Amino acid sequence: MENEIKRVYSGSVINAEYIGSVLANNGIQFLIRNFQEESLCAGWAANTIKGGASVYVFTKDFDKAMLILDEINAAELKEE
């Protein structure tokens, strides 16, 4: 069960890459699944509006990752 993963983000590839860098800076291992790139490698193009990427973390890190993402969202709301 320690190798189970949970999704913490789904949306644009750019945001997924940013979230991955923030998680890495906080010592959290992550996986980005880029559906657009996967489809191109398979020989067809996915019809995704948002770019189609998801970020996953190990279940043991899920709560910590979600707290970090909440802090990011709160900081962005303050800037607006």
C-alpha positions in Angstrom: 0.0 0.0 0.0 2.9 2.4 0.5 3.4 2.6 -3.3 -0.2 3.9 -4.0 -0.5 7.3 -5.5 -3.2 10.0 -5.5 -3.9 12.8 -7.8 -3.4 16.3 -6.4 -3.9 18.3 -9.6 -5.4 18.0 -13.0 -5.3 20.8 -15.6 -2.7 22.5 -17.8 0.8 21.2 -18.4 2.3 24.5 -17.4 0.6 24.5 -14.0 1.5 20.8 -13.5 5.2 21.6 -14.1 5.0 24.5 -11.7 3.3 22.4 -9.0 5.9 19.6 -9.6 8.7 22.1 -8.9 7.0 23.3 -5.7 6.5 19.8 -4.5 10.1 18.9 -5.3 11.4 22.0 -3.4 9.4 20.7 -0.4 10.9 17.2 -0.6 7.8 15.5 -2.1 8.2 13.0 -4.9 5.7 13.4 -7.7 4.7 12.1 -11.1 3.3 14.2 -13.9 1.2 12.4 -16.5 1.0 14.5 -19.6 -1.9 13.1 -21.7 -1.1 15.3 -24.7 2.4 14.0 -24.9 1.3 10.5 -24.3 -1.1 10.6 -27.2 1.5 12.1 -29.6 3.9 9.3 -28.7 1.1 6.8 -29.5 0.6 8.4 -32.9 -2.5 10.4 -32.4 -3.4 13.7 -30.8 -5.6 13.9 -27.7 -8.4 16.4 -27.9 -7.7 18.2 -24.7 -8.7 21.8 -24.0 -6.6 22.4 -20.9 -3.5 20.6 -22.1 -4.3 17.5 -20.1 -1.9 16.8 -17.3 -2.2 15.4 -13.9 0.2 15.5 -10.9 0.3 12.5 -8.5 2.0 12.0 -5.2 2.4 9.0 -2.9 -0.5 8.5 -0.5 1.8 9.1 2.5 2.6 12.6 1.1 -0.9 13.5 0.0 -2.0 15.6 3.0 1.3 17.6 3.0 1.0 18.2 -0.8 -2.5 19.4 -0.5 -1.5 21.9 2.3 1.2 23.2 0.0 -1.2 23.6 -2.9 -3.7 25.4 -0.6 -0.9 27.8 0.3 -0.2 28.5 -3.4 -3.9 29.1 -4.1 -4.2 31.5 -1.1 -1.1 33.4 -2.2 -2.5 33.8 -5.7 -5.8 35.0 -4.4 -4.0 37.7 -2.4 -2.2 38.9 -5.5 -5.5 39.5 -7.3 
